[in-house]
């Protein structure tokens, strides 16, 4: 996992944090230092998933994480 761009998780504080995970491009929303939701994911072959008010409840990948996974991901993002 690597960040895309120059700003760290703490520097963004409130906004989209771009990361690359195994050639997947992901935009995760940092809401005042809280891991909030996934804005968008783009697969290596170009398939795209985008957070939209029209999406069914519970389809956000961040919402599907366990408490432990959520805390671990936040810790990893802060370390980038």
N, C-alpha and C positions, 0 to 999 in steps of 0.2 A: 504494500500500500504506500502510495506517495501522494503528496499534495500537488495540486496544479496551481501555480501562482506563487507569489512571494509571501503573502500574509499567513500568519499562524492562526490557529483556532482562537487564541486569546486576543489577537489583534483585530479579528473580524468582530467578535463579541455579539453582534446582531446582524446576520446576513448569511449569504450562501457561501459554503466552504466546498471547494472543488477538490475531488480526489480521484486517483486512478488506482483501480484494484484489478490486477490481471487483465489489463487492457479495457476494462469497463470504466467508463467515465461516469462519475456520480457527483451530484450536487446535493449536499446535506445542509439543512438550515440550522444555524446556530442562533438560538433565541436567548440572548443575555446569558451565555455560557451554559445553556441547556440544549442537549441533543433533541431537536424537535421533530423534524420529518425529512424525508427524502424528496427533494424537489423534482429530480430527474435522474434517470439511469440510461446510458447508451451502451449497448453491447459492442464487442469488437466488430461484428458484422453489420452494425448500423441500426439494429432494432432499438426502438426508443420507448421508454415508459416515462410518463410525465404525471406528476401530482396535479390533479384537477378537481375542482369542487364537484364535478360530475362523477368522479370515481366512487365506486361502492365503498362503504365504511369498512375499514380494516385492510385495505389493499396496499397501504403504505408499508414498505418493507421495515421501516423503523418501528412501526406499531406492532409488528410480529415478533420482535425480539423479546427474549425473557429479560427479567431484571438484571441478571448477571451479564448477559450478552450486551445489553444497553450500556451498563457501566463500563464494561470492557472496551466497547467501541468508543465511547467518549474518552476514556483514558488513552487509547491509541491515537485518536484524532488530536488530542492535546499534545501528544508527544511528537507529532510531525513537525 
